[in-house]
Amino acid sequence: MIKDNIQQNISLKKFNSWKVGGVAECYVEISTEESLITLLKNEIQLPITILGLGSNTLIRDGGVKGTVINLSKGLKAIDHDHEYIYCESGVSCSTLARFSAKDNKKNCAFLAGIPGSVGGALAMNAGCYGNEIWDFVQKVKIIKFNGLVEIRSKEEFDIGYRSVNKGNDEIFIAAWFNFPLKQDNDEDESNNIKNLLNKRKTSQPINWPTAGSTFRNPENHYAARLIEEVGLKGFIIGGARISEKHANFIENMGNATAQDIEDLIKLAQNKVRDIKRIELHTEIKIIGDKIG
């Protein structure tokens, strides 16, 4: 697919980790910040939907109206900027982790456990194993839907658990990260990355398409444990299954529809609410239209 060219009626199944969903009315892959500015300053079909690696996204079977802008095929710059690491949104979180480790930084290994891109991680304050990405952000570069670029400090955002209060017309396109320098007595961060990835392989399902953790952990609880306790571990609807290995993951067993997955999400929410009196809120983002 030619970057920066708008295409019509493109299937989005291969652009999300669940491998489900309908078509984008208009679809474009961005190569650079400059090309994104040009695109937004020209007239494009609204609404605008931003897509990265699609690892925390459920795209409904009826597809997405307007223009889907995919940032994960470009915006790949990563470099030093004085004491900070400058990283564009299309870079994967695992690449940022490895780059930072090689740069003699520490506390960056957790990023290797986040399956998405930096842009998506910034938008949802992604995290794992006790760390969140905004813990290490110094400032960010955003672009508005009108093509205006701004640089903002971390302090200008209200950041919470899996949430950031950016405007609906704002896109994170880069960030400056302030990881601490590794000291002589610190563990090698590259080894920490390897250990984390091994832990992930043993504790999370990897044989079927998933989107990472489906639900946020409620305060003082684990979503996976709650789902297991209400008897839904391994439960199947259509071609989708709540994982036997980790109940906060929903697997596409090969022929799932987005509706199958969404039905499992609703079932888990309803049963946990009815039995445990606890609300489960999705960590994944649901976009697009249902069929019919």
C-alpha positions, 0 to 999 in steps of 0.5 A: 500500500502506498503511504500517504495516499487515501484508499477506499473500502480497505479491510481492517482485519490485518491492522489489528491484533484480534484480526477481526472487523469491517472495512474503513470507508477511507484509509491512509498510512502516514510516513512522516510528521510532515505528510500528516500535517499536509493530510490534515490541512487538506479536506479529508472525510470525517470523522477521523479515527487514529489507529496504531498497531491495533493491539488494544482495539476492537474494530466492529464488523460494520467497519469505520466511517470517515477516515482511518489514519494509521500511524504505525507504518511511519513516524519511526524516528527514535534518537537522543535529544540531550538527556532525553530519548525522542521517540515518534508514535509509530515506534513499537514500545518494545523497540523503545525499551531496547533502544533505551536499554542500549543507551544505558537507561534503566526502568524501561524494560516494562515497555517490552511487555506492552504490545502496541506502539508508543502513540497508542501507549501515550493515549491510554497511559499503557503500563504493566508490571508496576510501571506506566509509560507516562511515569517517564514522559518529559513532554509530548508533541501533538498535532490537532485535526487542523494540522497545528503542531504543539509541544506540551509538558507532562504537567499540562495533562491529567493522567490517570490509570489507563487514561489521559485527558487529551482533546478529542481532536489531538493526536500524540505524534512523539514524546521525550522520555526521561529514563534514569541512567543505569548505575554500576550496581544496577541490573542489566536492563537488557536482561530485565527485558528478556526476563519480562518477555519470558514471563509474558510467554508463560503467563499470557496466551500467545497461540491465538490472536488477542488484544492484550488485557481486555479489562482494567483491574478494578481497585484492589482486584484483578480482572482475570481473577474475578472473571475466573471466579464467576466461572467464565474462564474458557467460555466460548461464544462463536469463534471467541474464547475467554482464555484458559491461560489468562482470563483477562484475555479473549482469543480469536480461535480463527473464525471469531467475529468482532460481535463474538468478542463484544458479546464475551466482553458484555457477558463478563461485565454482567456476571462480575457485576451480578455476582461480585458487585464490581464493575469491569471497565474495558482497557481496549477501545471499541470503534466502528459500527455494528452490522445491521 
